[in-house]
Amino acid sequence: MGQLEQVEQIIQEGDLDALSTFLNHLKNTTDFDKMYDTANILAAYGFLKETAELYEVLLIHLPDEAQLKIDRANTLIELGEEDEALLLLKEIRQDEDEYAQALLVQADYYQMVGLAETAISKIQEAYELYPEEPIIQFAYAELLLDAGRYAEATRFYLDLKKQVETIGEISIVERLAEAYSAGGAYEEAIPHYEEILQDNPTPETLFGAAFAHYQVGSAKRAIQLLEELIAMDPDYYSAYMLIGQAHLLLDENKKAYDLFKAGIARDEYDKELQLSAGKCALKLGLPNEAESHLSEALVLDPEYIEALVTLASFYNETEQDNALVELITNKEQVEDLAILHAFLAYAYERMESYEDAYDSFKKAYDGLKDDYAFLSSYASFLIEEGRREEAVKVASELVTQFPEDQNWNAFLESENNREV
């Protein structure tokens, strides 16, 4: 058994004392090749501290080896010792062959810590040195994609697609589809997704293709792809939401509802599925089911605004006033949403709690000045309450925005005649 195989066996057996003894002996030799190969084995098994120590010994003997600096820097970054790693990388000169590689490592680091523009500047420098190098083109495209610069990223991926099919295990055509889709260019994304699906339909690419088709209105193709996806992976939860929405595009509400429920059966904690099921149940005339789904969505997330507004609207339309007041009062979101104050106003008015209704109408007014139904209800309430001056103000707002409304024009005219 060779010494490198012996090291690997020691690691696999977990004999740390034997490993320490071997490494201490190795560090005192001048067998640099064996030292370097051992460092690679240690890195593969996650012994990063020991790996970094071997690279450090090698650099003492071979201080001008740029590749050693890069390897040690990579290891130090993984150990969280970024400052020392960056200093090592900056020691590599522009005239050295490894300079571009050092720039790539720096770019990876800066991307990792969220400094996207700094990362891109490092890649750009590498690209200017080697504009035809696929690895650099790919790294540049990946950073641009991550930074949300989708159009620029797609240009690099298109150039790469002419040269190679994959980088490592990453499909260039798949990246192209993702980049187009992320940038909202769904029409352009679809041919690339379809190309992928001919050879390698994975759950992720099936979903991406289905989403692109859904976005351009190709609901039937989206459904076909999502059915294939669910057959492949029944626990791909996002598929249930999207396939339900695709059926809604085709006015197939019952199918949509059944699929939303199927998704909930797989993941009962998905608040968006609960909301969608609730809305769908309302369309199908299933009020009890709708209330159950919407209430469950709010149990999962008490601050889920869309579910709150949908359930409040349902209670308002069905005049379940006690339930409406109980749902909305003491909710922090009420202060920021005029529509919830409006619902409360309508409920309080029906309950003949007129002072509470008046307060709620006033709170809703600024946010609903362009809502005809609200303004009309508010003005009518003020008239009933004998607050005619305030009613004139609201009615004036109404006829300014909706001059075709003859009733409120007549009201204002009568009020003017009364004053005369």
N, C-alpha and C positions, 0 to 999 in steps of 0.2 A: 504494500500500500504506500503510495506517495505521500509526501508530507501535507500537501494541500487536501488530499482526500482524508488524511488523518485529522486535520483541523475541522473539516466539515463533520466528521464522525463525532469528534469531541463536542461540537456545538449541538448536534442532534441528540447526543446523550445527556446534555445539560451539565457536563462536568466542568464547572466554572474554574475550579482550582487548576485543573489540567490545562485549560485554555489560558489562564493567566500565566502559568509557567512557560507554556509554549511561546506566548507573545513576548514575554520578558527576554527569552533567549533570542527570539527573532530580531528584536530591536537592537541587539548587540552584535548583529552580523552585518555584513555588507552585501547580502543577497537581496538586492533591491527589487529584482523581478518577483521573487517569492514574497517579499514584503508587500508589493503592490497587489499581487494576486490574492494574498490573504486579506488585504483591506477590502477588496471587492467581495470576497466571500462573507466577511463580517457585515458589510453593508447590506448584502442580500438578506441576511438573517436578522437585521435590525440592531446590531451591536454598533451603534453610531459613535459612542464615546471612544470605544476601542479603535474604530475605523479612523476617526479624526487623529488619534494619537499616532497611529502608523503613518498617516500622511505627514504629520508634523515631523516625525523622525526622517522620513524620506526627504522632506524639504531642507532639513539641516544639511544633508549630504548633497542634495541636488537643488540648490536654491533658485536656479534659473529655469526650472522645468515648469512651464506655464500650465500644462495639463494637470500637474499635481496641485497647483494653486486652485484650479477650477474644481477639482475633485474635493479638496479639503473645504473649499468655500461652500460647495453644495451640502456637504455633511454638516458644517457649522450652522448653516441656515436651518437645517432640519433640527438641530439641537437648540435653536433659539439664540445662537450667538451671531446675530446678523452683522453687528458692527465690525467684528474681526473678519467676517466673510467678505464684506464689501471692501475692506482695506486690501485684502489679498487680491481680489478681482481688479482693483484699480492699479495694482502693480504690473499687470499685463500690458505690454506696450502695443501700440497700434501696428507696428511692423511685424508682430508675431502672428503666426498662423492661427493661434487660439484666441485672438482678440475678439473675433465675431462671436465665438462660443461664450466668452466671458460676458459679452453684451447680452446674449440670450439669457444667461443665468441671472444677470441683474434685472432684466425685464421681468422674468418670472417672479423674482422677489418683490419688485415694486408693484406688480399686479396683485400679488398675494396680500400685500398690506394696504391695498386700495388706492395706490398712487398711479392711476391709469395713464395720465398724460406723461409722467416720467417714464413709465414702462414703454409707452409707445415711442418716446424719443430715443430710447436705447435700441429698440427694434429698428427704427428708421435709420439709425446710424449703421447698424449691421446690414440693412438692406441696401444702403448706398454703396457699401463695400462689395457686396455679393448679390446684385439684383436678380441673378438667374438661379440662385440656390433655392431649391424647393423647400428645404427645412426652414429657411428664413422667411420665405414668402408665406409659408403656412403659419409660422409663429406670428407674423405681422397680421395676417387675416384673423387669427384667433383673438388677438388683443383688440383689434378693431370691432370684432363681433361682441366681445365682452363689454366694450365701452359704448355699445349702442350705435356705432358708426356703420350701419348695415350696408349702405350702398358701396362704401369703400371696401368693406370686407368681401362683398360678392365679386368685386372686380378681381381681387387676388385669388379667390377660389376658382373663378372662371379660368384665369391663366393657369392655375395649378392643374385643373381638370384636363387641360390639353397635354400635360406632361406626365402626370401620375394618377393612379386611381385611388391610392391610399397613402397616408403618411402614418407609419406605425400600423396601428389597427384601425385608424380613423378613416372613414370613407369621405372623399372630397365631395362627391355628389350629394351625400347626406348633409354635409356642412352647408353646401349651396342651398339646399332646400330649407334648412333651418334659418339661414341668414335672410333669404328672401321672405320667409314667413314672419320672422321676427320684425322685419321692417315693414310689414303690412303688404308686401308685394305677393299676394297669394296666387294670382294668376301665373306669375313667373315661377313660383315654388312648385306648383302642381306637376309639371312635366318631370322635374327632378325627383319628386316623391314617387311618381309612377315608375320611373326608371329603377329606383331602389326596390320597389315592391316586386318587380319582375324577377329579381334575383334573391332578395333577402328580406322578406316581410317580417319584421320584428314588431312587437307591441308598440314601441316608441314611434317607428316610422309609419305604422298603420294609423296611429292616433294623429301624428303630424299631418299626414295626407288627408285624413278625414276632416281635421280642423280647417285646413286650407280649402277643401271643397265646400265645407259648410259656410265659410266666410264669403265665398263667391256665389252662394246660393245653390250649389249642386247638392241638394239635400239627399237625393236618392243614392248618389255615389258615396256620400259621407256615411249613410246608413249601412250600405253594403260593406264598407271598410270596417266600420265599428262592429258589425255583427261578426265579421271574421276575427277582429281583435278580441271580443268577449269570448268567442269559442276557444281562442288560443289561451287567453288569460282571464278567467271569470272575475278575478280580484283586481282588475285594472279599473279602479273606482271612477276615474275621470271619464271613462268611456260612457258610463251610464248617463251622466249629465249631458254630454254632447249628443248622444244618440237621441235622447229625449228631446233636446232642443231642435234637432234635425226633423224629427217627426212633427214638432209644432210648426215648423216652416211649411209643412205639407198639410196643415190643419188636421193632423191625425192625433187628436188630443188624447183619446183613450189609450192608444199605443204609447204615447209619450208618458202618460201617467203610470202605466204599468211598468215602464222602464225606470222611471224615477223611483218607484217603489222597489223594484228589483235592486237598484243601487243602494237604497236605504237598508234593504235586507243584508247587503254585504257590508255596509258601513253606516250604522245607525247614528254615528256622531257627525255626519256631514251636514252642516247647517244649510249649505246651498242646495243640496238635494231636497231637504225638507221644505225649504222655501219654494223651490220649483214645483214640488209635488203639491204644495198648498195652493199655489196659483192655478195649477192645472185642475185641481179638484174644484176650484171655484168655477172655472170654465165649463166643467162637466156637470155643474149643479149638484155637487156633493158637499154641502156646507159643513157637516160634522167632520168629515175627513179633512177638509180644508183647515178648519179650526185646529184640529189635532196636529197637523203638520206644522202650521205656523207657530203654534204654541211651543211645540218641541224645538223649533229653530231658535226661539227666544230662551228656552231653557239651556240650550247649548251655548248661546251667546246672548246674554241679556241686553247687550248694546248693539244688537244687529238691527240697524236702522230700517233696512228695506223690509225685513220681516215685521217689525213693529208697525210701520206705516201700513203695510198690507193688511195685517190683522185689525188694526184700528179702522181702516176703511171698510172692512167686512162688517165689523160691529156697527159702524155708523149706518151702512146701507141696510142692515137688518134691524136697526134700531134697538140693539142690545145695549142700552145706555149705561146700565150699572156696570156691565162688563167693560164697556169702553172707558168709563171714568176710572175704574180700578186698574185697567191696563196702563193708562197714560199718566195718571197723577203720580207724583214723586219720582218720575223718570227724568234724569238729567237731560236727556236728549230733547225733551219738550221745549226747553228754552230756546233751542236753536232751530226748531222746525215749526214754521208757521202753520203748516197743514195739520199738525197735531193739536194746536190751539183751536183751529177751526173745527175739528172733529169734537173737541170738548165743548165748544160753544153750541154746536148743534145738539149735542146730548143734553147739556144743561137746559137749553131752551125747551126741549121736549119734556124734560123732567120738571119744568116750571121753576127751576132754580135760576131766576132771571139775573140776579146780581153776578153770580158766577158766570153765566152766559155772557153778560156784558163785558166782564173782565177778559174772558177768553177771546171774544170778538176783537177787542182792542189790541190784544197781544198778537193776534193773527194778521191784523190789518196791513202793517207795513210790508210784510212778506207776500201778501196776496192781492196787491193793488191791481194786478192785471188779470185776476181770475173773476170772470163774469159771475159764475154761480155763487162764489163767496160774497162778492160785493152786493149782489142782489139780495142774498139772505141777510146780510148785515144791515142793509138799508131797511128792509122789511121789518127786521127785529127792532131797529131804532124807532120806526114809526109806531109799532105796537106798544113800545115802552114810553111813547110820548116825547122822545128825544129828537124833535123835528129838526132842530138846527144841525145836529150831528148827521141826521138822515140826509139833509140837503147836501152836506159836504160829501158823503159817500155817493149819493146819487149823481152829483156833479162829476165825480171821478168816473162813474159808470158811463154817463153820456159822452164824456170826453173820449173815452176809449171805444165805446160801442154806440156811436151816434144813431145807428139804425133802430135802437130800442125806443119805440114810441111811448111805451108805458112810463119809463122814467123821465122822458122828455115832458110828458104830460104832467107828471108829478111836480117837476121843477117849475113848470109854467103855473100850475095852481098855487104853489107856494109863493111865487112872485106876486100873483094877483092878491093873495091873502095879505101880504105885506103892504101892498098899495091900499 
